[in-house]
Amino acid sequence: MYIIAGLGNPTSQYARTRHNIGFDTIDIIGKKYGIKVDTAKHKALCGTGIIGGEKVLLLKPQTYMNLSGEAVADALNYYKLNPENELIVIFDDISLPPGKLRIRRKGSAGGHNGIKSIISMTGTDGFKRIKIGVGEKPEGWDLSSHVLGYFKKDDRKLVEDAMERAADAVKLMVRDEFDKAMNMYN
């Protein structure tokens, strides 16, 4: 079983912002594989289903970004899963241009508060991840204003394409075709 966690902030106030790209990607994955993400459990909205022949739990933490690790750790503990082998986290990355994907086996938080929380709560940075580029903050902007802001129309199209590619990459990743996913989508 895999937990596929998309990071974001709850409430409609944050819908379609740069920081909610993980939530948006989980919605696309759910639609693509017929998984409803509407059950409140583990401090998250969840949905279970099958992707690539593997059972998955799609997870959208409802704890706000900086406490994402609480929901992820709760689900991992409940199902007795190892984050290094059975967790994929999808989130925004300001160091990548809009629409660029970066798939990694592990890594640091890179300043991302949701990832910091997951590392803190699981005790490891060795979990699989899909970063979706949302672009650097403009000079003079506050970082939170940038990540909580909305995409320009052209950038949104690039990001929507990236989310579709991320949904395809997830299928390879849960089938232990991680290298193939990196080669195809990085």
N, C-alpha and C positions, 0 to 999 in steps of 0.2 A: 504494500500500500504506500502511496505517496500523498503527502500534503503539498498542495500547490497554493501558496499564499501570495495574494496580490496586495500591495500596501497602498494605503490612502487614508483619508479622513472621513468619518461618517457625517451624515446630514447633507441635504441637497445644496447647502451653501458652498460645498467644495466640489460638487459634481463637475467633471470635465476639466478640472484644473490640472496643471502640470504634475502636481504632487499626487494626484489620484490616478495616474496612469496604470498603476497596479490593479486598482479596482476595475477600471475600464477593461483591462486585458482579461481579468477573471470573467467579466460579463461576456466577452467575446468567446472565451474558451467554453463557458457554460452553454452558450447558444450553439456553438459549433458541435459540441459533443452531447447535447441534450441533457445537460445537468442544471437543475434549478438551484440557485444559490439564495435560498430564502428561509433557512432554518437557523434560529438563534441558538447558538451553542458555543462554548469555549470563548466567550467574550467576542464573538464574531458572527457573521452571517456565513453559513456553510451549505454545501451541497455535495452529495456523494454520487459517484458514477464510475464509468469505465472509460479510460482513454488508452488506446494502443494495447488493449488486452489487460491492462492493470487497473486495479481499484484505486480511485483517487478521492481525496477530500479537497474541494475547492474552498478557500478560506479568505474572507474579507474582514480583517480585524475591525472591531467597532470601538477601539480604545483610544483613538487618535494616534497619529503617526508615531510620536515619541514613546508610546507604550505598546507598540505592535508586538513586542516579544512576549507580553503576557498572554495574548491570544494564541500565538504560535506555540509557545511552551506548553500551555494548557492542552492543546490538541495533541501535541507530540507525546506528552505524558499519558493522556487518556488512552491513546492507541498503542502506547509502548513502542514508539518508533524512534529510530536513530536519525538525528538531523543530518548527519554526514552522508547518509545513504538514501533517506526517504523524505527529503524536504527540498522544494524548489521555491525560491522567493522571487517575485517580479516587482520591480520598482523603477522609479524615475532616476535619471542620472544627468546632472547639469554639465558634466564634463564631456558629454557626447552631443553631437549635433542632433537636432530634431529628426527622429525616425531611425537613427542608427541603433542597432542591437549589439550588445556585448554579453555573451554567455560565458560564465566562469564556474569552475568547480568550487572555489573558495576565494576569500579575500578579506581585506579590511573593510571597515564601515565607510571609509572615504568621506567622512563628515556627514553621512546620511543618518539622521536620528532614528529612523525606523530600523535600520540595519544595526545600529549601535544597541538598540533595545533587544533585538533578537540575539545578537552575540552575547549580551549580558545575561539574558534569561536562559539560553541554551548552553552556555559555557563553551561555545565553539564558533569559529568563523569558517569552518569547513563544510558549509552547505552550498548546494548548487543555487545559481542565481541567473536571472535574465534582467539585465539593465536596459532600459529604453531611454534613449537620448531625448532630452527636452530642451537642450540648448543652454548656453551660459547666460548668467544674469547680465543685463546691460550695465555698463559702467555707471556708477552712482546709484544704482538700485539697491534696495535692501533685499537680501536673499529670500526672506519669507514672502515678500511681496512678489518676487519672481515666481517661486514655486507654487504659490497659492493663486497665481494669475492664470489667465486663459491664453491659449495658443492663438496666433494669427491664423487666418484661414489656410494659407499655404502650408504652414507648419503642422496644423491639425491633420491635414491630408497625409503628410509624411508619417505622422505618428500613428494614424489609423492603419496605414499599411504595415507599419512595424508591429502593431499589436496583432494583426493577422499572422504575420511571420512568427511571432512569439508563440501563438497558439499552435502552429505547426511544429515549432521546435520542442514544445512540451511533449508532444506525442513521441518524438524520438528520444527525449531525455528519460521518460518513464520506461521506455523499452531498452534501456541501457545502451543506447546509441548516442552517447554524449559527444564523442569526438565528431561523429557525423553531423550532429546538430551545430557544433561549433564551426565546423568547416562550411556548412551551408549558410548559416545565418550571421556569423560574425562579420 
